Amino acid sequence: MKETLFTAAGEALPTLPWPDYPRPQLQRASFLNLNGRWQFAVSPSDELPDRYNQDILVPFCPESVLSGIGKHFPEGSRLFYHRSFSLPAKFNRGKILLHVDGADQQVDCFLNGQFLGGHTGGYDAATFDITAAVLPGENQLVLRTRDDLRGRVLPCGKQVEKPGGMWYTPVSGLWQTVWLESVPKRYIKRLDFACDLEKAILDVGDESLFGTVTVADPSGNFTVPLEKGRAVLRPPQPRLWSPESPFLYSILIQAGEDQVESYFALRTLEIKQIGKYKRLCLNGKPYFFHGVLDQGYWSDGIFTPASPAAYEEDIRAMKALGFNTLRKHIKVEPPLFYYACDCLGMAVFQDMVSNGDYSFLRDTVLPNLGFRTRRSDKTIHPDPVTRAAFLAGMEATVTTLKNHPCIVYWTIFNEGWGQFDSSAVYKKLRALDHSRFIDSTSGWFICGETDVDSRHIYFGPWKLKVGKKPLVLTEFGGICLPVKGHLQCPGRSYGYGACKTPEALETAVLTLYEQRVLPLVEQGLCAAIYTQLSDVEEEVNGLLTADRKVCKLAAAPMAAMAKRLTEACR
């Protein structure tokens, strides 16, 4: 039984939560936020209900206390959301689009009784053209969602029907902002940036679009033509993006009747031979990615913090401890998370969301005892339906996130969970994005092509040695410190070692870096990801409590250690 544990923002929740514009990389003036109170009903049938007997606060999932429901419904249930809206005067510029930025796992749209389409995928946005169904005055909108964890066919990450240990409360229904925008009949649908240290090549994906792109540059704004949907943006004195100096170039794109704001950053990622070792390099220089595992769970909103400002608070808290990287673990966040990382300077190792086969013995127990090899991963996770769902989720993740400069690294499979044919999947991902590091098999089951040698260590001897690929330690640590009054599951504790006081935790963590990590950096280690950013349910191995009200470590000694790690990498 979980106890109610509010974050500070959850204690002061506004009537309209998440009022922020939700898509900073493609921003228009037209914006009508549909978050807030919706009517809510649950049914085992697809048939639209005659009445709604509950209210729910969008964008929070019904399992969360912030939603006002606080309950998980039987697997396969249909969750129905209803609300009315009226468009502001002169809102319609030609087309009206409804955006459902996150609905786990399937969502169908009905407006004024008309079915307008469906979408499958719990971690990527759905867009519906509702123009033909909009009426003057009040309109009736119904969203039907369906979620089913049985069989783990669709990507679902750490959600399970019976949470415990490292597995968490399941999420269903709407969990991100729902909003309307209006666009001209011919409009910019997407932006792609290809960046290096001197320029960015912009492609809007439509050769029929012509116009201009204005770049906000410190030495003075400049404008270049957009021709056949492409433009070359070359600042006269390029400023580069890094966690230490996260410079972003703001741009304004005008094409026909459409106008959007966006931004880009100049930076490169390479693997270089530096002396005896291969190093991960940022902007041509060796860089040590000093990070924490970030599950993206919140004590009151579960998948969704009470306010997007919470993302900035997490980032600032980790930067104060000296970290420059978050490994976003088996979850994809709303765009505002990545925007905060872009702006504040936090590198992101982004995981794909897992599905399919998992064995506690095969994928966790035996590897932690040292049995970490497989002959092949072609026979693991053999079901073609779940394979196809994973690949579709991977493509959607990369397509959605690839313009964020903060993302430097993709993780395909974690510790064998749902792993299959990793070399072929690596090639598919490399075709989608040639600019980032790819970790095909994070943890231990290295079975094919990958850019790095990725290892996890929680128990036993640290038998790590740099080989032909850059060595990265993508999970370690996980030392527990329960903090009374800030526990979701009092009396239950899951982690990898335990301390009773903050002083003991500080000693244990600094000793781990001093005796284990630092010597490896001097021997070629390129990244280290400590488990983890915050407590999550039974896991109390976070550096922050689950409600984000207590930081368990002092900033000064951690920042000093971070400086030593950086210097050792040079």
N, C-alpha and C positions, 0 to 999 in steps of 0.2 A: 504493500500500500504506500503510494507516494504521498508526501505531505505538500501542501500548497506553499510555494516559496516564490515570492514576488521579487522581481528586479525593481530598482528605483523608478524606472520609466513605467513599469507595469502598475505601480502604485498610483501613478498620476496619469492614467490613460485618457487621452482626449476623446471627444465625441466622434471626430473624424480621424482615425488612426492612419498613419502612413500617408500624410497629405502631399509628400514630396513628389516631384515629377519623376517617374520611375525608370526612364530610359535616357540617361545623360549622353550617350554616344549618338543618339539620333533624336534630337529634341525639336519639337515644333511649338508654336504659340497656342495651338488648339489643344485643350486638355480639360477633360471633365472626369474627376475622380469619383468612382462609385463605391469606395470603401464605406464602412459604417454598418448600421443595422440593416440586416436582411431578414425576411421571413424564411423559416427553415422547416423542412420535413424530411422524414426518413421512410423508405419503403423498400420491400424486396422486389418490387415491380418497376419496369421502365415507364409505366403510365404516369403522366403528370398528375399530381395530387389535386383534389378538389379544395383542400384547405391546408393551411400551414399552422401547426400548433406550437411552434417555438420561434424564438428570435436568435440570431447568431451575429457576432461582430466580425465582419470581414476586414482584414485578410487573415484572421487567425483560424487554424484548423479546429474542428470540433473537439478534439482530444485535449486541447489546451484550456487552462482556466481563463485566459484572456478572451476566449470566444464567447464565454457565458454558458457553454454546454458542458465541457469537462468530461466527455465520454467518448469511448471508441465503440462504434456500432459493428454488428456482425460482418464478417468478410463478405464482400459482394453486394452489400447494401447500396441502394441508390440514395444519394444525398441531394435534395432539391433546395435550391436557393432562389428566392423571388424578391424582386423590388421593382418599383416604378421609377421612371425618370422623365424629365422634359428637357429638351435641348435649349440652350441659351439662344437668344436672337442672333442671326447671322453666323451661327456655328457651322452650318453645312456649307462646305466649299466645293462639293462635288461628290465625295464619298465619305461615309461615316464608318469607322472601324471600331470594333469592340476588342479590347485586349484583355485576356485572362492570363496574367503573367505566371501563375503557378497553380495547377490543380492536380492533385494526386488521386488516381493515375489517368483517368479518362474524363473528359468534359464534353457535354453537348449543349448547344445554344438554341434557345427558343425565344423569339421576340414577337409579341402580339399574336401568339399561337402558331407562328411559322417556325419550322425547324430550319436552322441556318447552317448546320454543320457540326462536326465533332472533331476532337483532337485526342490523341493518345500520347502520353509522355508526361510523367509527373514532375519533371525538372526543367522543362522548356516551355516557352510561352505559346499560347494559342491566339490567333487573330481571326476574327470573323467580320466579313463585309456585311453590314446590317442595313445598308442604304435603302434597299427596296422594301424593307419591312418597317421602317420608321414612319410613325404617324405624327401629324401635327398635335401638339399638346402632350398629354401623358402617354407613356409607353410602358408596357408590361414585359419585363425581362425575367426569364427563368433559365438557370444553369443547372444541369443535371450532371452530377459527378458519380463515378463508381471506382472503388478501390478494392483490390483483392490480392492479399499476400499469399494465398494458397498456391503452392507450386513455384513461387518466386519467379514468375515468367518475365514480368517487366522490371526494369531496374528499380530497386527499392532500398539499397544500402543496408543500414543497420536497423531497419524497422523489422520487428518480429511481433507475432501475436502474444507471446508470453515473454515480456522483457525481463532482463536480468544480466548481471555482469557487464560484458561489453556490447550487449544488444539492448536496444532502446524501444521506448513507447512508439507504436505505429502512428502514422499521420495519414489523414484522408481529407478529401475535399479541397476547398480553396485555401491557399496559404500564401498567396502574393496578391498584389494590388490588381483590382479590376478597374478598367478605365476606358474612356472614349476619346478618340481624336478624329478630326476631319482633315481630309487631304484633297488636293485637286485630282481630277480624273487621271492625269499623268503625274506621277509623283516618285520621289526617291524611296525605294523599298529597302535598300541596304547600303552599307558602306564597307569597303575593304581597304585596309592600309597595308602596304608593303614598305617597311621602314629600314633604313640603315643609319649610319652615323652622319649622313649629310642631307638626306632627303626622305620624303614620304611620297609614295605613288598611290594616289587615291583612285579607286574604281567603284562606281556606284552600280555597276551591273546592268546598265541599260545604255546601249550605244545611241539611242535616239535622244538622249538628254544633253543639252548644251547650256552653258551658263558661266558662272564665275565662282571662284573660291577665294575668300579673303582670310588671310592668316594673321592672327594677332601675334606680332613679334616684338620683343623688347626694344629693338632698334627702329621700330615703326611698322605699322601694318602694311602688308603688300597683297596684291590681288593677281591671280593667274586665271587663265581661261579653263573652263571645263568643256572638253571637246570629246564627243562620242562617249560620254560617261567617264572620262578619265582626266586626271590632272596631276602634274608633278609639282610638289610643294618643297621648295628648296630655300630654307632660311639662310640669309647671308652670313650669319655667325651662329652656327648650330649649337644649341644647348642640349645636352644629353640627359636621359632619364636614368636614375638609379635610386635605390632606397635612401641614400644620403642626400640626393638632390633630385627630387621627383618633378622635373620640369615638364609641363604639358603645354602644347600649342593649341589654343582655341581657334576654331575656324567657323566661318559662316558660308554655307553653300546655297547659291541661288540658281535654280534651274527651272525655266518656264515660270509657272505660277507657284512653284514650291520653294520653300525656304526652310533650311534646317541648320541647327547648330551642332557642332561636335568638337572633337579634340583628337590629337595624336601625340605620340612621343617618339623621339629618336633614340634607339638603343639596339645593340646587337648581342647575340648569344652564340658562343663558339666553344668548341673543345680544342684546346691547344696543348702541345707538348711544352711544358715549362721545366727545364732542367731534366730530372729523372722521371717526372710524373706528368700524367695527363690531367689537366685542370679544367674545370668549368669556368668560362670567362664571360664577364659582362663588360661590354664596350671595349673588348680587346684585352682586358686585364684579368688576371686570376681573381676570383671572388669567392669568399667563403659564405655559403648560405646557412646562416645560423638561425634555426627556426623552431617552431612548436607545432604540434599536431592540433588542428582546429576542427572539431566535429560539427560545429554550427548548430548546437542545441542550446535551448534557453529554458530556464526553470518554469517560466510562466507561459511562454508562447510556443515552446517546443521547437518547431522549425523556423519560427518567425519572432524576432525580438519585438518588444513593445514599441520601439521606435527605431528607424534606420540610423539614428545618431548612436545607437549602441555599437554599430560596427566601428565607428570612429573611436569610441571609448576602448573597445578591445584592442584595436591597432595601437593606440597611444599607450595603453598599459603594457603591451608587449615591447614596444619600442623603448619605453622607459627601462625595461629589464635588459635591453641591449639586443633584442632579436630583430632580424631584418627580413624574416621569411615566415609565412604561414603555410603549412601543408593542409589544404582544404580536403578533409578526409571523407571520401565516399559520399559527397553531397555537392550539389551545385546550388549556389546562392543567388538571390536577386541581383540585378545589375548594380544596385546601389552599394553592395558590399565591395565589388571589384572597383567601382568608381572611387570609393574611400581609399582602397589600397593604391590605386593610381595616384590620387592626390597627395596622400600622406607618405608614400614611399614604403610600401611593404610588398616584397616579392611573394608570389604565390606559386606553390607546387599544387596543381589541380588534379585531383583524382577523378577518374570515371566512376560512375555509380554502378555498383555490382548487382548482379542477379544470379539466379541459377544455383548450381551445386555448391554446398559447403559441408565439410566434415570436420568436427571438432578434433577428432583423433588425427586425421591425415593432415589437416591444414594448420593446426595450432599445437597440439601436444607433441607429436613426433618431431616437427621442425625445431621446437624449443629445446628438445633433447638432443638435437644435432643431426637428425635425419632430414636433410634438406635438398635432396636431389630426386629428380624424376628422369626416366629415360625419355619421355616425351609427354607433351601436354595435348596431343591430338585427340586422345580418348577421354580426357577429362571434360566434364560439362558437354556431353555429346548432343543434347537436344537441339535440333535446328531452329525451333521456334524461339527458344530463349537466346540462342546465339544471335539470331537476326535482331531481336529486341535490344540486346546489348550493343550491337553495332549501330543500330539506329540512334540509340541514346548517345553513343560516343560522337557520332557525326553531328547531332544536334548541339551537343556541348561545345564542340570545337567551333562550329559555325557561329554560335551565339557569343562566345567569349574571346575569339582569337584577336580582336582588336585591342584588348586591354593590355597595355604594356607591363602591368604588374605580373601577369602570368608568364612564367619563364620555363615551366616544366610540366609535362603531362605524365600522369601515372595511369597505366591501363588496367593492370590486374594487381590486387593487393593480397599477398600471402596465399595465393592459389584460389581465392574465392571466385568461383565461376570461371576459372582460367581455361582457355582453349586456344590452340593454334596461334601462339603468341607472335611468331614471326610474321604470319600473314596479317594479323591485326596491326602489328607495328607498321607494316607497309601501307595499310589502309590509312592509318593515322598520319604517317609521313606524307602521303599524298594530299591530305587535307591541310597540313601545316608543316612547312619545311624549316621554320625559323626557331623552333624551341627544342629543348632537350626532351627525350622520351624515355621513360622508365617502363619497360614492358611488364616486368614482374617484380614488384616491390616486395622485398622480404627475403625469399629464399629459393623459390622454384624457378631458377633461371633456365629457360628451355629454348631460347632462340635469339633473334635479333633484338638488341636494345642498345641505347647510347651509354648506359652506365651500369656499374656493378652495385646493385642496391641491396642493402642488408638491414635486418632488424636484430637487435640484441636486447633481451630482457633478463635472461638467466644464463648461467654458465660462463665459461671463459670467453674473452674477447679475442677470438681468432680471426682477426681481419688483416688482410695483406693487399696492398695495391697491386693490381694486375695490368691487363692491357687496356682496360676501360677506367674512366674516372670512378673512384670509390665514393659512394654516398651512404650515409647511415640514416635511413629514412624513418626509423623508430627506435627509441631507447628511453630509459628512465622510468616514468610512470609511478613514482614514489607517492604513496598515499599520506595525506594529512587531513583527517576529518576535522572540520571546524564547527563546534557546537552552535546551534541556532541557524546554521546555513546548510543544512543537509536535506536533500530530497527524500532519502531513504535511510532514516536513522537506524543504527544498529546493523546496517549492511555496508560492507566495504569491499570494493574490487580494485585491484591494482597490482603493482609489481614491487613489493616492498612497502614498509610502513614506518612512519615517524609519529611521535606523540606531541612534539612541540615545533613551532616555527624555526627555532634555533637548530634543532636536529635536522629538519628538512633542508635548511640552508647549507649546513655542513655536508649533508649527503649529496646534494645536487652539485655543489662546488667541487667536492672531492671527485665525483664522477667526471666532471669536465677536466679537472686538473690531472687526474691519474689515467683516464681512459681516452677522452676525446682529444685534448690538446696534443699529446704525443702523436696521435694518428694524423692530425692536421699537418704536422711537421713532416710526416711520411707520405703525404699525398691526399689525405681525406679532403673532399670538396664540399661536403654539406653534412649537417647533423640536425635531426629533427627530434626534439624532446617531447615526450608524451606527458602532459598535454596542456592546452591553453586553460581549460576550465573543467571543473567537476561536471559530470553528466550522470544523473540518476544514481545508480550504485557505485559508479566509478568516482572515487574521491582523490584522484591523482592529478588534479588540475593545479595550475599556478594561481588561478582565481577560483573562488567558490562559484557554484552554479548560478547564484543570483548576482554575481559580479560585484558583491559588496565588500569582499575581502581579498586582498592580494597576499598570498602566503609567503612571499619572499621580499626582501629589501632590494631596492633598485641599485644602489651603489655597487655592492660586490658583484652583482650579476652583470652590470654594465662594464665593470673593470675586466671581468672574464671575457666578455664579448670582444673587447679591444685586443686582448691577447690572442684570441682565435683569429681575428682579422689579420693581425701582424704576422702570425705564423704561416698564413696562406700566401703571403707575398714572396 
